[in-house]
């Protein structure tokens, strides 16, 4: 009976203790999660900066596109004023999904049984 109680201290329990007590191992695990989330945020920011910031550059390089009209409205107004919102919502949705995946990977790493 006592041996079974001692064996219940699995690697996952030790890893959780490392996180709770903020030991070096726990700090390294949390630092890895923070780095992954930061890298994701930087990538998504670049997508937005290129996607939305590239439009004015496109209009400056190709003035004919900047003067085009669609449904009686200038194309730059449609792209920057209307299309940008669904684009931002889509990027936000992707960001949330990938951030949740990072957190799930972290949770699986912490709760992984010892082999």
Biopython code that builds the backbone (N, CA, C, O; Angstrom):
import numpy as np
from Bio.PDB.StructureBuilder import StructureBuilder

atoms = [
    (1, "UNK", "N", (0.814, -1.188, 0.000)),
    (1, "UNK", "CA", (0.000, 0.000, 0.000)),
    (1, "UNK", "C", (0.859, 1.253, 0.000)),
    (1, "UNK", "O", (0.612, 2.172, -0.782)),
    (2, "UNK", "N", (1.849, 1.303, 0.854)),
    (2, "UNK", "CA", (2.699, 2.472, 0.953)),
    (2, "UNK", "C", (3.464, 2.693, -0.350)),
    (2, "UNK", "O", (3.693, 3.837, -0.743)),
    (3, "UNK", "N", (3.861, 1.620, -1.021)),
    (3, "UNK", "CA", (4.577, 1.732, -2.287)),
    (3, "UNK", "C", (3.691, 2.377, -3.345)),
    (3, "UNK", "O", (4.175, 3.147, -4.175)),
    (4, "UNK", "N", (2.417, 2.073, -3.321)),
    (4, "UNK", "CA", (1.506, 2.673, -4.285)),
    (4, "UNK", "C", (1.357, 4.169, -4.052)),
    (4, "UNK", "O", (1.245, 4.935, -5.010)),
    (5, "UNK", "N", (1.355, 4.586, -2.819)),
    (5, "UNK", "CA", (1.245, 6.001, -2.495)),
    (5, "UNK", "C", (2.488, 6.735, -2.981)),
    (5, "UNK", "O", (2.387, 7.835, -3.525)),
    (6, "UNK", "N", (3.644, 6.141, -2.789)),
    (6, "UNK", "CA", (4.885, 6.768, -3.225)),
    (6, "UNK", "C", (4.928, 6.859, -4.742)),
    (6, "UNK", "O", (5.414, 7.859, -5.271)),
    (7, "UNK", "N", (4.444, 5.863, -5.457)),
    (7, "UNK", "CA", (4.447, 5.855, -6.915)),
    (7, "UNK", "C", (3.475, 6.867, -7.508)),
    (7, "UNK", "O", (3.609, 7.215, -8.681)),
    (8, "UNK", "N", (2.528, 7.338, -6.760)),
    (8, "UNK", "CA", (1.565, 8.300, -7.294)),
    (8, "UNK", "C", (2.224, 9.640, -7.588)),
    (8, "UNK", "O", (1.635, 10.489, -8.257)),
    (9, "UNK", "N", (3.461, 9.839, -7.084)),
    (9, "UNK", "CA", (4.214, 11.063, -7.365)),
    (9, "UNK", "C", (4.817, 10.916, -8.771)),
    (9, "UNK", "O", (5.980, 10.541, -8.919)),
    (10, "UNK", "N", (4.032, 11.209, -9.772)),
    (10, "UNK", "CA", (4.473, 11.048, -11.154)),
    (10, "UNK", "C", (5.256, 12.259, -11.618)),
    (10, "UNK", "O", (5.386, 13.254, -10.905)),
    (11, "UNK", "N", (5.772, 12.149, -12.822)),
    (11, "UNK", "CA", (6.518, 13.268, -13.409)),
    (11, "UNK", "C", (5.617, 14.482, -13.578)),
    (11, "UNK", "O", (6.063, 15.617, -13.411)),
    (12, "UNK", "N", (4.362, 14.250, -13.908)),
    (12, "UNK", "CA", (3.432, 15.377, -14.070)),
    (12, "UNK", "C", (3.240, 16.111, -12.757)),
    (12, "UNK", "O", (3.172, 17.340, -12.732)),
    (13, "UNK", "N", (3.151, 15.361, -11.659)),
    (13, "UNK", "CA", (3.015, 16.005, -10.354)),
    (13, "UNK", "C", (4.258, 16.818, -10.026)),
    (13, "UNK", "O", (4.167, 17.930, -9.506)),
    (14, "UNK", "N", (5.426, 16.250, -10.335)),
    (14, "UNK", "CA", (6.666, 16.981, -10.073)),
    (14, "UNK", "C", (6.755, 18.229, -10.944)),
    (14, "UNK", "O", (7.203, 19.278, -10.480)),
    (15, "UNK", "N", (6.335, 18.126, -12.197)),
    (15, "UNK", "CA", (6.384, 19.284, -13.090)),
    (15, "UNK", "C", (5.437, 20.365, -12.599)),
    (15, "UNK", "O", (5.784, 21.546, -12.610)),
    (16, "UNK", "N", (4.235, 19.971, -12.166)),
    (16, "UNK", "CA", (3.303, 20.954, -11.608)),
    (16, "UNK", "C", (3.891, 21.614, -10.366)),
    (16, "UNK", "O", (3.720, 22.814, -10.151)),
    (17, "UNK", "N", (4.576, 20.832, -9.559)),
    (17, "UNK", "CA", (5.220, 21.390, -8.365)),
    (17, "UNK", "C", (6.318, 22.365, -8.782)),
    (17, "UNK", "O", (6.489, 23.414, -8.161)),
    (18, "UNK", "N", (7.058, 22.021, -9.827)),
    (18, "UNK", "CA", (8.107, 22.929, -10.323)),
    (18, "UNK", "C", (7.485, 24.260, -10.748)),
    (18, "UNK", "O", (8.052, 25.322, -10.491)),
    (19, "UNK", "N", (6.336, 24.205, -11.388)),
    (19, "UNK", "CA", (5.665, 25.428, -11.827)),
    (19, "UNK", "C", (5.149, 26.222, -10.643)),
    (19, "UNK", "O", (5.307, 27.442, -10.585)),
    (20, "UNK", "N", (4.533, 25.526, -9.701)),
    (20, "UNK", "CA", (3.948, 26.196, -8.537)),
    (20, "UNK", "C", (5.022, 26.844, -7.669)),
    (20, "UNK", "O", (4.857, 27.968, -7.195)),
    (21, "UNK", "N", (6.108, 26.131, -7.469)),
    (21, "UNK", "CA", (7.174, 26.637, -6.606)),
    (21, "UNK", "C", (8.120, 27.582, -7.337)),
    (21, "UNK", "O", (9.023, 28.152, -6.724)),
    (22, "UNK", "N", (7.923, 27.749, -8.618)),
    (22, "UNK", "CA", (8.725, 28.642, -9.459)),
    (22, "UNK", "C", (10.210, 28.316, -9.382)),
    (22, "UNK", "O", (11.047, 29.192, -9.163)),
    (23, "UNK", "N", (10.516, 27.042, -9.568)),
    (23, "UNK", "CA", (11.916, 26.626, -9.610)),
    (23, "UNK", "C", (12.491, 26.956, -10.987)),
    (23, "UNK", "O", (11.788, 27.487, -11.847)),
    (24, "UNK", "N", (13.753, 26.643, -11.190)),
    (24, "UNK", "CA", (14.385, 26.923, -12.487)),
    (24, "UNK", "C", (13.705, 26.173, -13.618)),
    (24, "UNK", "O", (13.513, 26.715, -14.706)),
    (25, "UNK", "N", (13.344, 24.936, -13.361)),
    (25, "UNK", "CA", (12.662, 24.150, -14.389)),
    (25, "UNK", "C", (11.306, 24.765, -14.703)),
    (25, "UNK", "O", (10.935, 24.905, -15.869)),
    (26, "UNK", "N", (10.571, 25.131, -13.664)),
    (26, "UNK", "CA", (9.265, 25.757, -13.864)),
    (26, "UNK", "C", (9.385, 27.072, -14.604)),
    (26, "UNK", "O", (8.579, 27.366, -15.486)),
    (27, "UNK", "N", (10.380, 27.864, -14.255)),
    (27, "UNK", "CA", (10.593, 29.137, -14.953)),
    (27, "UNK", "C", (10.936, 28.904, -16.415)),
    (27, "UNK", "O", (10.483, 29.649, -17.285)),
    (28, "UNK", "N", (11.733, 27.878, -16.695)),
    (28, "UNK", "CA", (12.090, 27.571, -18.080)),
    (28, "UNK", "C", (10.856, 27.147, -18.875)),
    (28, "UNK", "O", (10.698, 27.529, -20.034)),
    (29, "UNK", "N", (9.993, 26.366, -18.256)),
    (29, "UNK", "CA", (8.764, 25.951, -18.940)),
    (29, "UNK", "C", (7.867, 27.149, -19.242)),
    (29, "UNK", "O", (7.353, 27.277, -20.354)),
    (30, "UNK", "N", (7.681, 28.009, -18.274)),
    (30, "UNK", "CA", (6.839, 29.186, -18.468)),
    (30, "UNK", "C", (7.477, 30.126, -19.479)),
    (30, "UNK", "O", (6.783, 30.708, -20.312)),
    (31, "UNK", "N", (8.795, 30.277, -19.411)),
    (31, "UNK", "CA", (9.494, 31.140, -20.365)),
    (31, "UNK", "C", (9.306, 30.618, -21.794)),
    (31, "UNK", "O", (9.160, 31.406, -22.728)),
    (32, "UNK", "N", (9.310, 29.300, -21.963)),
    (32, "UNK", "CA", (9.063, 28.716, -23.280)),
    (32, "UNK", "C", (7.670, 29.035, -23.788)),
    (32, "UNK", "O", (7.489, 29.345, -24.966)),
    (33, "UNK", "N", (6.680, 28.960, -22.901)),
    (33, "UNK", "CA", (5.310, 29.303, -23.293)),
    (33, "UNK", "C", (5.212, 30.779, -23.672)),
    (33, "UNK", "O", (4.590, 31.127, -24.676)),
    (34, "UNK", "N", (5.825, 31.637, -22.871)),
    (34, "UNK", "CA", (5.775, 33.074, -23.153)),
    (34, "UNK", "C", (6.453, 33.375, -24.488)),
    (34, "UNK", "O", (5.959, 34.186, -25.271)),
    (35, "UNK", "N", (7.589, 32.718, -24.747)),
    (35, "UNK", "CA", (8.271, 32.914, -26.036)),
    (35, "UNK", "C", (7.399, 32.472, -27.203)),
    (35, "UNK", "O", (7.326, 33.155, -28.224)),
    (36, "UNK", "N", (6.746, 31.339, -27.052)),
    (36, "UNK", "CA", (5.880, 30.845, -28.124)),
    (36, "UNK", "C", (4.728, 31.819, -28.380)),
    (36, "UNK", "O", (4.385, 32.088, -29.531)),
    (37, "UNK", "N", (4.136, 32.343, -27.313)),
    (37, "UNK", "CA", (3.030, 33.292, -27.473)),
    (37, "UNK", "C", (3.523, 34.604, -28.081)),
    (37, "UNK", "O", (2.837, 35.198, -28.913)),
    (38, "UNK", "N", (4.702, 35.054, -27.673)),
    (38, "UNK", "CA", (5.264, 36.284, -28.227)),
    (38, "UNK", "C", (5.586, 36.113, -29.711)),
    (38, "UNK", "O", (5.305, 37.004, -30.512)),
    (39, "UNK", "N", (6.168, 34.983, -30.077)),
    (39, "UNK", "CA", (6.472, 34.730, -31.488)),
    (39, "UNK", "C", (5.195, 34.714, -32.317)),
    (39, "UNK", "O", (5.166, 35.244, -33.427)),
    (40, "UNK", "N", (4.155, 34.115, -31.787)),
    (40, "UNK", "CA", (2.869, 34.096, -32.488)),
    (40, "UNK", "C", (2.321, 35.507, -32.654)),
    (40, "UNK", "O", (1.842, 35.863, -33.730)),
    (41, "UNK", "N", (2.389, 36.305, -31.604)),
    (41, "UNK", "CA", (1.884, 37.682, -31.670)),
    (41, "UNK", "C", (2.676, 38.503, -32.684)),
    (41, "UNK", "O", (2.094, 39.303, -33.417)),
    (42, "UNK", "N", (3.974, 38.318, -32.735)),
    (42, "UNK", "CA", (4.795, 39.044, -33.707)),
    (42, "UNK", "C", (4.442, 38.619, -35.130)),
    (42, "UNK", "O", (4.326, 39.462, -36.020)),
    (43, "UNK", "N", (4.271, 37.319, -35.346)),
    (43, "UNK", "CA", (3.896, 36.840, -36.695)),
    (43, "UNK", "C", (2.548, 37.408, -37.129)),
    (43, "UNK", "O", (2.398, 37.855, -38.267)),
    (44, "UNK", "N", (1.572, 37.393, -36.232)),
    (44, "UNK", "CA", (0.255, 37.916, -36.590)),
    (44, "UNK", "C", (0.308, 39.430, -36.813)),
    (44, "UNK", "O", (-0.401, 39.955, -37.671)),
    (45, "UNK", "N", (1.132, 40.120, -36.057)),
    (45, "UNK", "CA", (1.303, 41.570, -36.261)),
    (45, "UNK", "C", (1.903, 41.854, -37.625)),
    (45, "UNK", "O", (1.509, 42.806, -38.299)),
    (46, "UNK", "N", (2.859, 41.025, -38.031)),
    (46, "UNK", "CA", (3.446, 41.195, -39.362)),
    (46, "UNK", "C", (2.418, 40.948, -40.465)),
    (46, "UNK", "O", (2.409, 41.644, -41.481)),
    (47, "UNK", "N", (1.564, 39.967, -40.262)),
    (47, "UNK", "CA", (0.507, 39.706, -41.246)),
    (47, "UNK", "C", (-0.390, 40.930, -41.390)),
    (47, "UNK", "O", (-0.726, 41.333, -42.504)),
    (48, "UNK", "N", (-0.773, 41.515, -40.270)),
    (48, "UNK", "CA", (-1.636, 42.705, -40.309)),
    (48, "UNK", "C", (-0.884, 43.885, -40.916)),
    (48, "UNK", "O", (-1.440, 44.607, -41.744)),
    (49, "UNK", "N", (0.364, 44.092, -40.520)),
    (49, "UNK", "CA", (1.139, 45.221, -41.037)),
    (49, "UNK", "C", (1.347, 45.103, -42.539)),
    (49, "UNK", "O", (1.251, 46.096, -43.259)),
    (50, "UNK", "N", (1.629, 43.908, -43.010)),
    (50, "UNK", "CA", (1.828, 43.723, -44.447)),
    (50, "UNK", "C", (0.492, 43.796, -45.180)),
    (50, "UNK", "O", (0.390, 44.411, -46.241)),
    (51, "UNK", "N", (-0.529, 43.166, -44.606)),
    (51, "UNK", "CA", (-1.838, 43.147, -45.258)),
    (51, "UNK", "C", (-2.480, 44.512, -45.367)),
    (51, "UNK", "O", (-2.971, 44.888, -46.431)),
    (52, "UNK", "N", (-2.481, 45.256, -44.273)),
    (52, "UNK", "CA", (-3.117, 46.572, -44.297)),
    (52, "UNK", "C", (-2.134, 47.681, -44.672)),
    (52, "UNK", "O", (-2.500, 48.628, -45.369)),
    (53, "UNK", "N", (-0.906, 47.565, -44.217)),
    (53, "UNK", "CA", (0.090, 48.582, -44.539)),
    (53, "UNK", "C", (0.543, 48.528, -45.979)),
    (53, "UNK", "O", (1.010, 49.525, -46.530)),
    (54, "UNK", "N", (0.407, 47.370, -46.586)),
    (54, "UNK", "CA", (0.794, 47.227, -47.985)),
    (54, "UNK", "C", (-0.188, 47.862, -48.951)),
    (54, "UNK", "O", (0.181, 48.193, -50.077)),
    (55, "UNK", "N", (-1.414, 48.034, -48.535)),
    (55, "UNK", "CA", (-2.414, 48.626, -49.434)),
    (55, "UNK", "C", (-2.087, 50.070, -49.812)),
    (55, "UNK", "O", (-2.101, 50.385, -51.002)),
    (56, "UNK", "N", (-1.796, 50.956, -48.874)),
    (56, "UNK", "CA", (-1.417, 52.314, -49.290)),
    (56, "UNK", "C", (-0.168, 52.324, -50.166)),
    (56, "UNK", "O", (-0.055, 53.135, -51.085)),
    (57, "UNK", "N", (0.762, 51.427, -49.881)),
    (57, "UNK", "CA", (1.952, 51.324, -50.722)),
    (57, "UNK", "C", (1.573, 50.883, -52.134)),
    (57, "UNK", "O", (2.107, 51.402, -53.115)),
    (58, "UNK", "N", (0.661, 49.938, -52.236)),
    (58, "UNK", "CA", (0.181, 49.502, -53.549)),
    (58, "UNK", "C", (-0.482, 50.648, -54.294)),
    (58, "UNK", "O", (-0.266, 50.819, -55.494)),
    (59, "UNK", "N", (-1.279, 51.426, -53.598)),
    (59, "UNK", "CA", (-1.956, 52.557, -54.238)),
    (59, "UNK", "C", (-0.955, 53.627, -54.671)),
    (59, "UNK", "O", (-1.179, 54.309, -55.671)),
    (60, "UNK", "N", (0.141, 53.782, -53.933)),
    (60, "UNK", "CA", (1.160, 54.755, -54.313)),
    (60, "UNK", "C", (1.970, 54.268, -55.509)),
    (60, "UNK", "O", (2.328, 55.057, -56.383)),
    (61, "UNK", "N", (2.257, 52.976, -55.549)),
    (61, "UNK", "CA", (3.043, 52.420, -56.651)),
    (61, "UNK", "C", (2.212, 52.324, -57.927)),
    (61, "UNK", "O", (2.706, 52.606, -59.018)),
    (62, "UNK", "N", (0.958, 51.926, -57.786)),
    (62, "UNK", "CA", (0.063, 51.777, -58.941)),
    (62, "UNK", "C", (-1.122, 52.718, -58.768)),
    (62, "UNK", "O", (-2.174, 52.299, -58.284)),
    (63, "UNK", "N", (-0.971, 53.983, -59.154)),
    (63, "UNK", "CA", (-2.050, 54.958, -58.961)),
    (63, "UNK", "C", (-3.346, 54.590, -59.689)),
    (63, "UNK", "O", (-4.426, 55.013, -59.277)),
    (64, "UNK", "N", (-3.247, 53.813, -60.755)),
    (64, "UNK", "CA", (-4.476, 53.430, -61.463)),
    (64, "UNK", "C", (-5.367, 52.550, -60.581)),
    (64, "UNK", "O", (-6.593, 52.628, -60.664)),
    (65, "UNK", "N", (-4.757, 51.720, -59.744)),
    (65, "UNK", "CA", (-5.542, 50.895, -58.810)),
    (65, "UNK", "C", (-6.170, 51.796, -57.749)),
    (65, "UNK", "O", (-7.298, 51.559, -57.318)),
    (66, "UNK", "N", (-5.451, 52.810, -57.337)),
    (66, "UNK", "CA", (-5.965, 53.744, -56.342)),
    (66, "UNK", "C", (-7.124, 54.576, -56.860)),
    (66, "UNK", "O", (-7.947, 55.054, -56.079)),
    (67, "UNK", "N", (-7.194, 54.752, -58.184)),
    (67, "UNK", "CA", (-8.292, 55.534, -58.767)),
    (67, "UNK", "C", (-9.460, 54.667, -59.234)),
    (67, "UNK", "O", (-10.485, 55.196, -59.663)),
    (68, "UNK", "N", (-9.322, 53.363, -59.158)),
    (68, "UNK", "CA", (-10.386, 52.466, -59.614)),
    (68, "UNK", "C", (-11.607, 52.586, -58.707)),
    (68, "UNK", "O", (-11.497, 52.874, -57.515)),
    (69, "UNK", "N", (-12.760, 52.358, -59.302)),
    (69, "UNK", "CA", (-14.002, 52.385, -58.526)),
    (69, "UNK", "C", (-14.730, 51.061, -58.688)),
    (69, "UNK", "O", (-14.637, 50.398, -59.721)),
    (70, "UNK", "N", (-15.446, 50.700, -57.656)),
    (70, "UNK", "CA", (-16.238, 49.476, -57.652)),
    (70, "UNK", "C", (-17.560, 49.815, -56.994)),
    (70, "UNK", "O", (-17.592, 50.275, -55.853)),
    (71, "UNK", "N", (-18.653, 49.589, -57.713)),
    (71, "UNK", "CA", (-19.992, 49.946, -57.233)),
    (71, "UNK", "C", (-20.098, 51.441, -56.919)),
    (71, "UNK", "O", (-20.836, 51.845, -56.021)),
    (72, "UNK", "N", (-19.360, 52.245, -57.661)),
    (72, "UNK", "CA", (-19.403, 53.683, -57.484)),
    (72, "UNK", "C", (-18.595, 54.210, -56.309)),
    (72, "UNK", "O", (-18.669, 55.396, -55.987)),
    (73, "UNK", "N", (-17.820, 53.333, -55.662)),
    (73, "UNK", "CA", (-16.996, 53.731, -54.521)),
    (73, "UNK", "C", (-15.535, 53.468, -54.882)),
    (73, "UNK", "O", (-15.208, 52.456, -55.503)),
    (74, "UNK", "N", (-14.667, 54.392, -54.485)),
    (74, "UNK", "CA", (-13.251, 54.212, -54.764)),
    (74, "UNK", "C", (-12.741, 52.923, -54.117)),
    (74, "UNK", "O", (-13.080, 52.612, -52.975)),
    (75, "UNK", "N", (-11.929, 52.187, -54.859)),
    (75, "UNK", "CA", (-11.395, 50.915, -54.373)),
    (75, "UNK", "C", (-10.611, 51.062, -53.060)),
    (75, "UNK", "O", (-10.764, 50.219, -52.176)),
    (76, "UNK", "N", (-9.778, 52.098, -52.902)),
    (76, "UNK", "CA", (-9.085, 52.226, -51.610)),
    (76, "UNK", "C", (-10.043, 52.348, -50.424)),
    (76, "UNK", "O", (-9.778, 51.793, -49.358)),
    (77, "UNK", "N", (-11.140, 53.059, -50.598)),
    (77, "UNK", "CA", (-12.118, 53.178, -49.515)),
    (77, "UNK", "C", (-12.743, 51.829, -49.193)),
    (77, "UNK", "O", (-12.938, 51.493, -48.025)),
    (78, "UNK", "N", (-13.054, 51.063, -50.219)),
    (78, "UNK", "CA", (-13.645, 49.737, -49.981)),
    (78, "UNK", "C", (-12.660, 48.816, -49.266)),
    (78, "UNK", "O", (-13.021, 48.127, -48.311)),
    (79, "UNK", "N", (-11.417, 48.809, -49.735)),
    (79, "UNK", "CA", (-10.443, 47.897, -49.141)),
    (79, "UNK", "C", (-10.076, 48.297, -47.712)),
    (79, "UNK", "O", (-10.042, 47.456, -46.813)),
    (80, "UNK", "N", (-9.806, 49.570, -47.515)),
    (80, "UNK", "CA", (-9.375, 50.014, -46.185)),
    (80, "UNK", "C", (-10.540, 50.223, -45.216)),
    (80, "UNK", "O", (-10.374, 50.074, -44.006)),
    (81, "UNK", "N", (-11.711, 50.567, -45.742)),
    (81, "UNK", "CA", (-12.839, 50.874, -44.869)),
    (81, "UNK", "C", (-13.797, 49.731, -44.646)),
    (81, "UNK", "O", (-14.506, 49.706, -43.639)),
    (82, "UNK", "N", (-13.835, 48.778, -45.568)),
    (82, "UNK", "CA", (-14.813, 47.694, -45.443)),
    (82, "UNK", "C", (-14.121, 46.331, -45.315)),
    (82, "UNK", "O", (-14.404, 45.574, -44.386)),
    (83, "UNK", "N", (-13.236, 46.031, -46.226)),
    (83, "UNK", "CA", (-12.601, 44.711, -46.261)),
    (83, "UNK", "C", (-11.621, 44.530, -45.098)),
    (83, "UNK", "O", (-11.351, 43.405, -44.678)),
    (84, "UNK", "N", (-11.099, 45.626, -44.589)),
    (84, "UNK", "CA", (-10.120, 45.508, -43.504)),
    (84, "UNK", "C", (-10.727, 44.898, -42.243)),
    (84, "UNK", "O", (-10.028, 44.202, -41.508)),
    (85, "UNK", "N", (-11.988, 45.137, -41.979)),
    (85, "UNK", "CA", (-12.606, 44.615, -40.751)),
    (85, "UNK", "C", (-12.743, 43.090, -40.769)),
    (85, "UNK", "O", (-12.367, 42.445, -39.790)),
    (86, "UNK", "N", (-13.266, 42.491, -41.838)),
    (86, "UNK", "CA", (-13.265, 41.012, -41.859)),
    (86, "UNK", "C", (-11.849, 40.432, -41.824)),
    (86, "UNK", "O", (-11.623, 39.374, -41.236)),
    (87, "UNK", "N", (-10.903, 41.122, -42.449)),
    (87, "UNK", "CA", (-9.511, 40.677, -42.413)),
    (87, "UNK", "C", (-8.996, 40.670, -40.974)),
    (87, "UNK", "O", (-8.376, 39.696, -40.546)),
    (88, "UNK", "N", (-9.244, 41.740, -40.229)),
    (88, "UNK", "CA", (-8.797, 41.813, -38.838)),
    (88, "UNK", "C", (-9.499, 40.769, -37.962)),
    (88, "UNK", "O", (-8.882, 40.192, -37.066)),
    (89, "UNK", "N", (-10.768, 40.534, -38.219)),
    (89, "UNK", "CA", (-11.495, 39.502, -37.470)),
    (89, "UNK", "C", (-10.898, 38.128, -37.760)),
    (89, "UNK", "O", (-10.727, 37.323, -36.845)),
    (90, "UNK", "N", (-10.581, 37.857, -39.019)),
    (90, "UNK", "CA", (-9.980, 36.569, -39.385)),
    (90, "UNK", "C", (-8.605, 36.395, -38.739)),
    (90, "UNK", "O", (-8.290, 35.320, -38.230)),
    (91, "UNK", "N", (-7.800, 37.436, -38.757)),
    (91, "UNK", "CA", (-6.479, 37.351, -38.122)),
    (91, "UNK", "C", (-6.642, 37.141, -36.616)),
    (91, "UNK", "O", (-5.902, 36.357, -36.022)),
    (92, "UNK", "N", (-7.588, 37.821, -36.001)),
    (92, "UNK", "CA", (-7.839, 37.631, -34.577)),
    (92, "UNK", "C", (-8.292, 36.225, -34.255)),
    (92, "UNK", "O", (-7.869, 35.649, -33.253)),
    (93, "UNK", "N", (-9.145, 35.667, -35.094)),
    (93, "UNK", "CA", (-9.628, 34.296, -34.897)),
    (93, "UNK", "C", (-8.474, 33.308, -35.001)),
    (93, "UNK", "O", (-8.349, 32.404, -34.175)),
    (94, "UNK", "N", (-7.631, 33.481, -36.014)),
    (94, "UNK", "CA", (-6.471, 32.604, -36.178)),
    (94, "UNK", "C", (-5.536, 32.740, -34.983)),
    (94, "UNK", "O", (-5.017, 31.741, -34.484)),
    (95, "UNK", "N", (-5.318, 33.967, -34.525)),
    (95, "UNK", "CA", (-4.442, 34.190, -33.373)),
    (95, "UNK", "C", (-4.962, 33.460, -32.136)),
    (95, "UNK", "O", (-4.198, 32.793, -31.437)),
    (96, "UNK", "N", (-6.242, 33.584, -31.871)),
    (96, "UNK", "CA", (-6.814, 32.928, -30.688)),
    (96, "UNK", "C", (-6.670, 31.416, -30.797)),
    (96, "UNK", "O", (-6.299, 30.760, -29.823)),
    (97, "UNK", "N", (-6.955, 30.861, -31.959)),
    (97, "UNK", "CA", (-6.836, 29.404, -32.145)),
    (97, "UNK", "C", (-5.402, 28.936, -31.926)),
    (97, "UNK", "O", (-5.172, 27.939, -31.242)),
    (98, "UNK", "N", (-4.440, 29.648, -32.503)),
    (98, "UNK", "CA", (-3.044, 29.241, -32.363)),
    (98, "UNK", "C", (-2.532, 29.469, -30.940)),
    (98, "UNK", "O", (-1.723, 28.683, -30.447)),
    (99, "UNK", "N", (-2.987, 30.522, -30.278)),
    (99, "UNK", "CA", (-2.594, 30.762, -28.886)),
    (99, "UNK", "C", (-3.149, 29.663, -27.986)),
    (99, "UNK", "O", (-2.466, 29.197, -27.074)),
    (100, "UNK", "N", (-4.382, 29.254, -28.242)),
    (100, "UNK", "CA", (-4.964, 28.157, -27.469)),
    (100, "UNK", "C", (-4.203, 26.864, -27.716)),
    (100, "UNK", "O", (-4.022, 26.065, -26.797)),
    (101, "UNK", "N", (-3.756, 26.651, -28.950)),
    (101, "UNK", "CA", (-2.973, 25.447, -29.258)),
    (101, "UNK", "C", (-1.645, 25.474, -28.492)),
    (101, "UNK", "O", (-1.207, 24.448, -27.971)),
    (102, "UNK", "N", (-1.008, 26.644, -28.425)),
    (102, "UNK", "CA", (0.230, 26.760, -27.642)),
    (102, "UNK", "C", (-0.022, 26.400, -26.179)),
    (102, "UNK", "O", (0.774, 25.694, -25.560)),
    (103, "UNK", "N", (-1.126, 26.886, -25.636)),
    (103, "UNK", "CA", (-1.446, 26.592, -24.242)),
    (103, "UNK", "C", (-1.774, 25.117, -24.043)),
    (103, "UNK", "O", (-1.409, 24.536, -23.021)),
    (104, "UNK", "N", (-2.456, 24.507, -25.005)),
    (104, "UNK", "CA", (-2.746, 23.073, -24.905)),
    (104, "UNK", "C", (-1.467, 22.255, -24.974)),
    (104, "UNK", "O", (-1.309, 21.284, -24.233)),
    (105, "UNK", "N", (-0.547, 22.641, -25.864)),
    (105, "UNK", "CA", (0.737, 21.945, -25.943)),
    (105, "UNK", "C", (1.494, 22.061, -24.621)),
    (105, "UNK", "O", (2.106, 21.097, -24.161)),
    (106, "UNK", "N", (1.448, 23.238, -24.019)),
    (106, "UNK", "CA", (2.102, 23.447, -22.724)),
    (106, "UNK", "C", (1.459, 22.567, -21.662)),
    (106, "UNK", "O", (2.156, 21.943, -20.861)),
    (107, "UNK", "N", (0.137, 22.516, -21.656)),
    (107, "UNK", "CA", (-0.578, 21.693, -20.675)),
    (107, "UNK", "C", (-0.250, 20.222, -20.868)),
    (107, "UNK", "O", (-0.037, 19.498, -19.895)),
    (108, "UNK", "N", (-0.208, 19.773, -22.124)),
    (108, "UNK", "CA", (0.134, 18.367, -22.378)),
    (108, "UNK", "C", (1.569, 18.072, -21.953)),
    (108, "UNK", "O", (1.862, 16.984, -21.458)),
    (109, "UNK", "N", (2.458, 19.036, -22.145)),
    (109, "UNK", "CA", (3.846, 18.854, -21.718)),
    (109, "UNK", "C", (3.926, 18.730, -20.202)),
    (109, "UNK", "O", (4.664, 17.893, -19.681)),
    (110, "UNK", "N", (3.176, 19.555, -19.503)),
    (110, "UNK", "CA", (3.201, 19.529, -18.038)),
    (110, "UNK", "C", (2.553, 18.267, -17.501)),
    (110, "UNK", "O", (3.015, 17.717, -16.501)),
    (111, "UNK", "N", (1.504, 17.800, -18.136)),
    (111, "UNK", "CA", (0.770, 16.645, -17.626)),
    (111, "UNK", "C", (1.227, 15.325, -18.222)),
    (111, "UNK", "O", (0.646, 14.279, -17.933)),
    (112, "UNK", "N", (2.260, 15.362, -19.047)),
    (112, "UNK", "CA", (2.747, 14.142, -19.705)),
    (112, "UNK", "C", (3.255, 13.154, -18.663)),
    (112, "UNK", "O", (4.039, 13.527, -17.790)),
    (113, "UNK", "N", (2.822, 11.912, -18.743)),
    (113, "UNK", "CA", (3.312, 10.919, -17.776)),
    (113, "UNK", "C", (4.773, 10.549, -18.084)),
    (113, "UNK", "O", (5.229, 10.626, -19.225)),
    (114, "UNK", "N", (5.474, 10.151, -17.038)),
    (114, "UNK", "CA", (6.877, 9.765, -17.210)),
    (114, "UNK", "C", (6.942, 8.424, -17.919)),
    (114, "UNK", "O", (6.147, 7.525, -17.643)),
    (115, "UNK", "N", (7.889, 8.295, -18.830)),
    (115, "UNK", "CA", (8.014, 7.027, -19.589)),
    (115, "UNK", "C", (9.205, 6.257, -19.134)),
    (115, "UNK", "O", (9.473, 5.173, -19.651)),
]
sb = StructureBuilder()
sb.init_structure("model")
sb.init_model(0)
sb.init_chain("A")
sb.init_seg("    ")
for serial, (resi, resn, name, xyz) in enumerate(atoms, 1):
    if name == "N":
        sb.init_residue(resn, " ", resi, " ")
    sb.init_atom(name, np.array(xyz, "f"), 0.0, 1.0, " ", f" {name:<3s}", serial, name[0])
structure = sb.get_structure()
